[in-house]
Amino acid sequence: MVRVLVIGCGNPDRGDDAAGILVVRRLRERGVAARQHSSDGLALIDAWSEAEYVIMIDTVITGAPAGTINGCMGADAVLLRSAGTSSHSFDVASAIELARALDRMPGSLKIYGIEGCAFEPGTQPQPVVLAAAERVASLVLAEVQRLEAAEPRG
Amino acid sequence: MTGRTIKVPILTRVEGEGSLQIKFRGERVEDVKLTIFEPPRMFEAFLRGRHAFEAPDITARICGICPIAYQMSAVHAIEKALGVKIDPAVRQLRRLFYCGEWIESHALHIYMLHAPDFLGYADAIEMARDHGEKVAQALRLKKIGNTLMTVLGGREIHPISVCVGGFYKVPTRSDLRELVDDLKWARDASIETVRLVAGFPFPEFEQDYEFVALSHKDEYPLNKGRLISNKGLDIEASEYEDHFFEQHVKHSNALQSQLRKRGSYMVGPMARFNLNYDKLPESARQAAAEVGLKVPVLNPFRSIIVRAVELVFACEEALRIIGEYEPPEAPRAKVRMRAGTGQAITEAPRGILYHRYQIDGEGKILAAKIVPPTSQNQKRIEDDLWQFVPQLSALPQEEITLRCEQAVRNYDPCISCATHFLRLEMTRE
C-alpha cells in the first residue's frame, strides 16, 4: 500500500486525449512516480486498491472551452460517465461506479479533468490543453507533497 | 395496417459501431440487417509496402481485446511464407500466450457483457450491486489472464514481445511458476462459472449450423490444425480462400464471409467445442458433463456455458504448459528472407482469424488479407435473428429488443475488428 497514487489516462497519439499522459510525464520529471494508464478501466479498480489517496487525470468533454480544468472527487465523477457506448472496455466513470458497487473505492479519489475537443489520430494536443496539463501537473505535485507530509489517516 | 418503429439509440456490451434493423410486416419478419457503419480501417491496404516483420505489431492494433490473435495469425502466416521452423518450446509459449487472451476475453464476456442479459440487469455495474462476489471473481479472473499476457508480452494491451520466428524475449521458469497459484484459483473459479451460467434461463432455439473450427489430432485448437466443419470441410489454411468468400453488402462496411454454395457458418466457442470436445482436458469435460452440456450444442444462447468450459480449458492448458516448460535454446529462430505467400488460421477467443501475406524477396508485403471472426459470424448473426425474431413477435417491443441484443451478444462480436455501438431499429408495417 502506497500513500498516494497518481494515474494519468489517455492516448498520447490522439490530440487532446494525451493530456493525462502529459501530466504523468511532467510529474515524473519532478520525481513523482506517476503511472500511465492506457488500457481497460477495469484494471483501475485493482490499481486503486494499492493506495490510500488516488489522484487521476484524464481528458473530459463537458462542453466547456478546451483547456478548462475540472477537479472533482470520485463521488461526483459518475456525472461524467459516457452514454454507455463502452463495450469491451470500461471508461473511468464506469470503473468508479463498479468499484463503488463492489465496495472497492480507495479512501480518497480525486479526479482532474482537462477539457479537450480535438482527438484526431496522430495529432498533438492544442496549446491550451498543453498549458492546462502544465497547470494540473503543478497542482498535483503540490497535492502529493501535502499528502505525503501529512499524518497518516485514522 | 398498423405500423410502429422501435429505436434503441445505443446497444451496449457489443464491441464496434453498428446497428440492427428488423422490419416486420404484420407478424412476419420482412428484413433483418446487421449494419456496420464504422468506417473501413484499411489495415490490409496500409500493410502493403511495410516490412513483413512489422505485421504482428501493426495488426495487433486492430483490436485491444484480442491483439494476440492478430499477432499469432500474422507470425504464423509470415513464417509459412518464409519457411521458418519454430522451436517446439516457442510454440508452447505461443499457446500459453493465447491462453492468457482467452482467459481475459472469456471472463470479460461471460460476466461483464453477457450475464446481465440472463439475469435481467442493464449492465455489469447494476449486476454488481446484487452479485458483487461474482463480479469481483470476474475481475480477478480477467486480471490473471492479463497478467499472463503481460509476463509473456511485456504489456497486456498490444504486447511487444512477439516476432517472426519466436519472441524477442522469453520468460524464465520462475517467471511462469509465479503464476501457478493464481491459475489454479482461476481454474476452480472457471469450474464454478460453468455451474453458475448453466443455471441461467435459456430461450428454446436451435439451428442446423455449419460449425467451422481448427482441429488438431491431439490438442484443443489454438494455433495449429486443419480447418474442419461438421458438414465435411477439411482443409489446410492455404485452401481457405477456395472455400470461403467475402461479400460486400450494401448495408455494412464490414465484409460478410460465407462458405461457397453453403452460405453462413458459425465460428467460435460452440464450433470449437462441438468439433473438438474429445481434446478438452478432463476437468473441462467433467465440468461440461456435470451441467449436462453435450455435443452438439445447437442453442446459441448456451454459448455462454461453452465459453465457461473453454475458460476451464485455458487455465488447465496454461498450467500444463507452465508445468512442462523448458525455455527454448534461442528465443527466436533465424529467419532468411525470400519471396513467397503464407496463410495461417488461429483461434481468436471469438473464432477463427485468417491472415494471408504475399512477400517479396526483401521482405516487403505486397498483399495482405485479414478475415476476422466477427466478419465470419456476421451473416450467421443475421440468419439467427431471421429465425429467432418470429417467436418473439407477441412480446412487448422492449422485450423483443432485449432478446435481440442478447442474441447478437451470443457471438461476442468484436466489431472494431469488423464495429462501436449497435443501434437497434425495428419497424412494423
Interface residues (C-beta under 8 A of the other chain):
Chain A: S38 S39 D40 L42 A43 I45 D46 A83 G84 T85 S86 S87 H88 S89 F90 S94 E97 L98 A101 L102 D103 R104
Chain B: I10 T12 R13 V14 E15 G16 G64 I65 L108 M112 L113 D123 A124 I125 E126 A128 R129 G132 V135 A136 L139 K142 K143 N146 E156 I157 C414 S416 H420 F421
